[in-house]
Amino acid sequence: MSRLKSGLLALTFLFAAPMWAQTDASQAFWVHEDHVKPAVVDEYEAVGKKLVDNLKQHNIQDEQWITAQTDDFRYLYVGPIKNMADLDRPLFGSLAEKMGGESLGQLFSEMDQYYTTHFDYIIYLDTELSYMPSGISQTPEGQPYRKFYYLHTTPAMKDGLAKAMKGIRDLYESKGSKIEYRVYRSGFGAPNDFFMVAIAAEDAVNYAQNSVSNQALMGEDAKPVFDKAMDYVTKMETITGRMRPDLAYSPDGM
């Protein structure tokens, strides 16, 4: 997986429009996204598991990510970063030293055969817009199913959308909603401006049941609040997926 080059990052940040800075209310993540050919998903995943096995075998401490697979054959590798300096290092440098650069290169060359495109970007988890009264977690236990809502917007409208989404959070809080969600803002490298809402559930049936119950709980109060948010949305995508812990890696095994 290729990483954003530090020199390009530095130059772009000097001249780009302001982006959302990391604060106590946000956490930055680097995302690598592969669009895999449907016919070779098994082969692609086999290489991904080889990579994870090698990381575990050599006890690599400086790599960490979670992985989501979507129903349209995207694989999203999401790893936390403290700041942009975290990107200024060779990706898998420690692993290359342990298993050999040539062997690692062959692994990635094999993986290159199985996707049509791949790219990197930054997103920010916004805890002020997220609703998780049980505690912020990207991987709630026993809830591998995911529904991702991408709310596309424009630079001129993103502040308005953020304010409207704060209204949605306030509504969920006032009603004591049992559905929890996380909100991410797009950052550097993203193809456009968007807010992504991620909802976890046990499975599709559990998600549908929760949605019906939540609609009844919200009642007529929901429509004007959600309509306000839609005023700032240029396009909405709904994507279904699931978490793939077998394609994730963390030094502590979590």
N, C-alpha and C positions, 0 to 999 in steps of 0.2 A: 504494500500500500504506500503510495507516494505521499509525502507531506509538503505543505506549503513552504516554499523556500524563504529563508529568513530575510535575504536581501530584498526580495520583492515585497515582503510584508512591510519592511521598514519604509521603503519608498512610498508604498501605497498609503500607509497610515499618515505620512506627512501631508499628503495632498487630498486624501479622500474626505468625503463629507463626514461630520461627526457620527460616531457609532456609540452604542450603549456601552458605557464603561462598567467594569466589574465593581460591585459594591457589596456591602453586607447583605443587600437584598437580592443579589444575583450571583450566579456561579457560571463561569465560562466553560464550554466544552468544545473540543475539537471533534468534528464529525467527518468520517470517511465513508462515502456512499458508493457502493458497487451496484450496477444494474446488470444482473446475471441473465444469460441466455436460458430460457426455461428448460430446454432439452438437456442441459448439462449441469443442473443444480446439484445433483449428487456428487459429480466430479469436483465441482467448485467447493462444496462443503468438506469433502475429503481432504483437500489441500488446506483449508482453513483449520481443520482439526489437527493436521500435522504441525501447523504453525503453533497452535496452542500447546500441543504435546511437547514441542521443543522448548517453549518458554518455561513450562513446568519442570521439565527434565533438568534444565540449566538454572532453575530458580532465579529467573530474571526479575530484578526489582524495579526497573525504571519504565515498565510498560503496564498499562492498565486500561481496560475498556469494557463496556457492556455491548451486547449485540442484539439488534432487532431485525427480524425478517418480515417483510411485508408481503401481502398476497400478490402484488404485482412484481415480485422477484427482485426487490431491492434488499440489499443488506446494509444496515447502518451500524457502523462501529463508532461508539461514542465514549470519549475519554475526557476526564476533567483536566483543566489546565489552570494554573495559578495566575499566569500572565503570559504575554506574548513571547517572553524569553524562553518559555517551556518549549516553544517550537524551534528554537535555535540550537538544535542538536541532531545528530544523525538518528533517524528512525531505526529502531532495532539494532543500534550500534553495539550494545552489550551482547545481544544474541549473536550477531555476526562474529564477534570475538570468540564466543564459546563454540559455535558450531561451524564456523568458517564462512567467509563472505561468499565463496563460490557456491557452497551448499544452500545458503540462504537465498542467493540470487536465483538458483535453479527452482527453488520453491515458488518464488514470486513469478518467475517466467511461466511456470505451469499454470498458476492462477490467472495470468493475463489472458489465457486462451478462452476463459469462460465468461467474461463479461463484455458488454458492448461499450460501456463508458464507466468512468469513475472520476470522482472529484472530491475536494475537501472544502470545508467551510466551518465557521464558528457560529455557535448558538449560545444564548444565555438563558439559564433557568431563572425566571422571575418569581421569587417567593412571595412578593406582594400581590401579584395577580393570581397566583396558584391558590387552590383550595384543598388543603390536606390537614384537617384538624388532628388527625392521628399522628402527624409528623411527616415531614418531607422525605420521600423515598422514591427513587427511580424504579426500584424493583420490589414492590410490595409482595410479601411472602404469599405464595399460593395463588398469585394473579398474573399468569404469563400472557394472557390475552391483551391485546392493545387495540385501541381505536385512536387514530391520529386525525385531528382536524387542523388543516392548514388554512389560515385566514390570511389571504394575500391582500396587501394594501400598498400605499404609495408613501414616499418620504413625507409628503405634505399632510397625509392623513393618519400616520402611525401614532401621533400623540393623542389624537381624538379616539382612535381605536383602543389605546391603552386605558384611557379614562373610562370608556364604555365597558371594557372588560373588568375594570375595578368594580363597576356597578353590578356585573354578573356575580362576581365573587361575593359582594356584600349581600346579594339576594340569597345565594346558596347558604351563606352563614346565618342569615336571619331566619331561614326556613329549617336550618339544621339538616341540610341535605346529606344523605348517606353516600352519594356519588362524590368521589374526590378526583381532583385533576391537577395537572401541572401545566404551566404555561411557559413556553420558550419563545424568545425573540430572536430573529435572524441577526447575524453579525457579518463580519468580514468574509467574503468569498461566496456568500449565498447568492443565488441567481436573481433574487429580488427581495423586497421587504415582506416579511410575513410574521405572524404569531402562530405558534403551533400548540394546540391543546392535546395533551396525552392523557388518556383515561385507561386505567387497568381494570381487569375483571378476571374471573376464573376461566371463563370461556364465552363463546358467542351467546349462548342461552342465558347465562348469568348476566351478561351485559344488557341484553334485551329486557330481561325482567327488571333490572335496576332502572333502566331508562323509563319504562312504563310507570314504575312506582314514583320516580322522581318527577315526571310530568304531572302526576296527580298532586304531588306535594307542592309544586310550584304554582299550579293553578293559573288563573288569569294574570297574575302578577308578572309572569315570565315574558309574555309577548312584547310589551313595550321596552323592556330592558334588553332583550335580544335584538329587537328591531333597531334599537339605537346603535348597537355594535355593527349591524349589517350596513348602516349608513357609511361606514368607513372601510368596507370590504369590497375589493374589486373582483375577487374570485375565491371560492371555497372548495377545497379538496378534502374528501373523506377517505382515509386509507386504513385498512385493517391489517393487523400483523400480530406477531407474538415475539416474546423474548426468547433468545437462544443462549442459555448459559453454557452450552457445550461449545459455542464459538466465541465465548468471552474469556477474558483473562484478568486476573488480579493477583498480585504477589501474595496476598493473605488468603487466597482461595475463595474469597467471597464473590 
